[in-house]
Amino acid sequence: MTSTMLPLGTKAPDFALPDVISGRTISLSDFAGIGALLVMFICEHCPFVKHVRAGLVELAEDYEDADIGIVAINANDAERYPDDAPEAMAAGARAHGFIFPYLHDGSQAVARAYTAACTPDFFLFD
């Protein structure tokens, strides 16, 4: 699959989404003043994410003291994929030791703004 990511250097689209771990709303402005922000679109049921999840945690730990922010966003349809409902996301984040915010994008608006894509049966875009 061809990447649909925004070109490097593009101003990050704004977001304000609930963090399933802390219950707080996390927004792009929470990362103001840092050198870089890694925005990952992941989900609980994706076999590719399951394969790299430990590596994502290790990456976050390696850069915990660096001038880099990390956030993960799940934009999947929780009705179609119950593993991607906020409660399941929180349980997975705790079980795997996520030290970065894990945000729920129930409307998929942020995923659209970032042109996030996966295989067609993962996202239910119009």
C-alpha positions as CSV (number, residue, x, y, z in Angstrom):
1,M,0.0,0.0,0.0
2,T,1.3,3.5,-0.9
3,S,1.8,5.8,2.0
4,T,-0.8,8.6,2.4
5,M,1.1,10.5,5.1
6,L,1.3,14.2,5.0
7,P,4.7,15.4,3.6
8,L,7.4,15.8,6.3
9,G,7.5,19.4,7.5
10,T,3.7,19.9,7.1
11,K,2.1,21.8,10.0
12,A,0.3,19.2,12.0
13,P,-3.5,19.4,11.9
14,D,-5.0,20.4,15.2
15,F,-6.7,17.8,17.4
16,A,-8.3,17.5,20.9
17,L,-9.2,13.9,21.7
18,P,-9.8,11.9,24.9
19,D,-6.9,9.9,26.2
20,V,-8.2,6.5,27.1
21,I,-5.4,6.0,29.7
22,S,-5.7,9.2,31.8
23,G,-9.3,10.3,30.8
24,R,-7.9,13.8,29.9
25,T,-8.4,15.6,26.6
26,I,-5.1,15.8,24.8
27,S,-4.6,18.4,22.1
28,L,-1.9,19.4,19.7
29,S,-1.2,22.5,21.8
30,D,-0.1,20.2,24.7
31,F,3.0,19.5,22.7
32,A,3.9,23.1,21.9
33,G,7.5,24.0,22.4
34,I,8.9,20.5,21.8
35,G,11.3,19.7,19.0
36,A,9.2,17.1,17.3
37,L,6.0,15.1,17.6
38,L,5.5,11.6,16.5
39,V,1.8,10.9,15.8
40,M,1.0,7.2,15.3
41,F,-2.3,5.9,14.1
42,I,-2.6,2.4,15.6
43,C,-5.4,0.1,16.8
44,E,-5.8,-2.9,19.0
45,H,-6.9,-5.5,16.5
46,C,-4.4,-4.8,13.7
47,P,-1.9,-7.7,13.3
48,F,0.8,-5.3,12.1
49,V,0.4,-3.2,15.2
50,K,0.4,-6.3,17.4
51,H,3.7,-7.2,15.8
52,V,5.4,-3.9,16.5
53,R,3.6,-2.9,19.8
54,A,6.6,-3.8,22.0
55,G,8.9,-1.9,19.8
56,L,6.6,1.2,20.0
57,V,6.9,1.0,23.8
58,E,10.7,0.6,23.6
59,L,10.9,3.6,21.2
60,A,8.9,5.7,23.6
61,E,11.1,4.6,26.5
62,D,14.3,5.4,24.5
63,Y,13.1,8.9,23.8
64,E,11.3,9.6,27.1
65,D,13.9,12.3,28.1
66,A,14.3,13.7,24.6
67,D,12.7,16.8,23.2
68,I,10.2,14.6,21.3
69,G,6.5,14.0,22.0
70,I,4.7,10.8,21.1
71,V,1.0,10.2,20.8
72,A,-1.0,7.3,19.4
73,I,-4.5,7.7,17.9
74,N,-7.1,5.0,17.2
75,A,-9.8,6.0,14.7
76,N,-11.4,2.7,14.1
77,D,-15.1,2.0,14.3
78,A,-15.6,0.6,17.8
79,E,-19.0,-0.9,16.8
80,R,-17.5,-2.9,14.0
81,Y,-14.2,-3.6,15.9
82,P,-15.1,-3.9,19.6
83,D,-11.4,-4.4,20.4
84,D,-11.0,-0.7,19.4
85,A,-13.5,0.6,21.8
86,P,-12.1,3.0,24.4
87,E,-12.3,0.5,27.3
88,A,-10.4,-2.1,25.3
89,M,-7.9,0.4,24.2
90,A,-7.2,1.4,27.8
91,A,-6.8,-2.2,28.9
92,G,-4.4,-2.8,26.0
93,A,-2.4,0.3,26.7
94,R,-2.0,-0.7,30.4
95,A,-1.2,-4.3,29.6
96,H,1.5,-3.3,27.1
97,G,2.9,-0.4,29.2
98,F,2.2,2.5,27.0
99,I,3.9,5.6,28.4
100,F,2.4,7.9,25.7
101,P,-1.2,9.2,25.3
102,Y,-3.5,6.8,23.5
103,L,-6.3,8.9,22.0
104,H,-9.7,7.8,20.7
105,D,-10.9,9.5,17.4
106,G,-14.5,8.3,17.4
107,S,-15.5,10.6,14.5
108,Q,-12.4,9.8,12.4
109,A,-12.0,13.5,11.7
110,V,-8.4,13.7,12.9
111,A,-7.5,10.6,10.9
112,R,-9.0,12.2,7.9
113,A,-7.1,15.5,8.6
114,Y,-3.8,13.5,8.8
115,T,-4.7,11.4,5.7
116,A,-4.2,8.3,7.8
117,A,-5.0,5.1,6.0
118,C,-4.9,1.4,6.4
119,T,-6.5,-1.5,4.6
120,P,-10.1,-0.6,3.6
121,D,-11.8,-2.9,6.2
122,F,-10.0,-1.1,9.1
123,F,-11.3,2.4,8.4
124,L,-14.9,3.1,7.5
125,F,-14.4,6.4,5.7
126,D,-17.3,7.6,3.5
